[in-house]
Amino acid sequence: MDFFKKTTVVLCLLTCNTILHAQHTYKLVWSDEFNKDGVPDSSKWNYEKGFVRNEEHQWYQPENAFCKNGLLIIEARKEKKPNPLYKPDRADWRTRRKIIGYTSACMITAGKHQWQYGKFELRARIDIDAGVWPAWWTLGVEKHWPANGEIDIMEFYRDTLLANILCHGVNNSNEWYTTKTGVQQLGGKAWAAQFHTWRMDWTEEYVALYVDDSLLNKVAVEKLVNKDGSGFNPFKQPHYMLLNLAIGGQNGGDPSQTAFPKRMEVDWVRVWQQE
């Protein structure tokens, strides 16, 4: 987006920071427009560090996230350096890897900002090459995964755009409510070259996930009670958000033939709540 147009929009949002939607008035309660070059706003974001989940290839580090020309850029790089946690005699995949082969960043609002219900919006451009796994998602603040609940508002891997909602299932299983859209259906590389807007509408009644105002997934909150006997509904509690660009791992695919660096570019993130 042209910087001056974007700034005008931002000023309008901050001056008239309400919207009307489905007979309800929503107020802008949190946003990041990424208009200042340099490191992201430390009052809004923390970072995950190291090897974190899903046996992913990347080592997360803050320096792979930066703001430039009105965009947040999360950059995945192919680079070799020693794993400081290396212990070959341990079973943990995080410590058994001698070499870090890729680096990237995961930005997270945990400990700084969390929300229960509202309209969550992100405008971004993602890469769709093999092995690349960008995501914008939320986790509940109480209980351990998956009992805390997960919402994948934007997730892409293996030529597929996903919209997922997760609670704890029966017999200690993961109960996923998932829709998958082949990226070729959307336009493939031409689609990925453009910016798109992902949105979550989260109310006491439902969670609905959209891309460019097209509904991808909608699930009633009452269906999302954990099936572990606790009666706990992880979608009746605050969630925090994560923004990351993962590589490979259990779902991301094979990055070995992909040219790096790869980027996820974010124009803005906004959270609205009913007044």
Phi, psi and omega in degrees: 000139176304135187302316184290324175295316181298318181296321178298317178298316181298315180298321177296316180297320183284333179276316180242069193273048173225152175225154176256131181209122176050048175073006179243150176259127180247141179247138176290117184252344181196142175199160168223121183260350174058038185274349180258120179299146177118211183286148176299160184297114184287348176281349184246335189230141162252182181225142165279153184224142176085198172279127190244306190208164169059019182053033181293155185286330192278149170261120182280135178209144186300329187293351177273004176240127180205160180253136179205131177054042176080012180233146163274129178243120170255117190246124174266130184236146174264111182206149183252130173204159185291143175281115182292347180263006188301122174216096188297341182271359180268151180278338184295127181299334181292328183262343182281343178282121181283325187240139167275121182260339181218151172233154176199195181221148171231115179263142190213139181267001181305135181085352180236314183214141177209157186215150173236113182074157178137187175250122181246129184226144178219134173248122188207165172236129184242154175269146183238020178288164184301136176086355183266136189221075177280151179204148168232119191207171180229156174225144177287154186277338182251143178078163180271155179297138004269002185292343177280346179087141179222139174233119175261094182290318174227125175210138178221135167196155176049052176064021186226133172264129185242151172226111192235147172225133188230136167226178180280125182266186180287157178053039176062031181264171173261122182260102183262138167246107193230140166237146181232135179233120177296131184294337177293329175298329182277342181128003173061226184299324179296320177295316183291339180285348183256160171279145180225158182247120175260145182217143169240129168256115184237115180237182175294340184261328187202163168241124181234132184242134186228156161228128182049043179067009175263122183291127178258321186203141176213127183226136176291135180300325182297339178281348191261017174295137177298137184263035181255011180088355183279334185074007183280132176254111185288356179254017169242038177215162177295150174236154169248164184249157176228143174233120182210160173234100180268165180226129173063222180080201186294331183239338193289344181092183186267115180268005192296334180258008182267136178279134179243158010281161174239151185228146160249125183248127184242124180281314177197160172229134183221145177234126178244145175224154180297141177282000000 
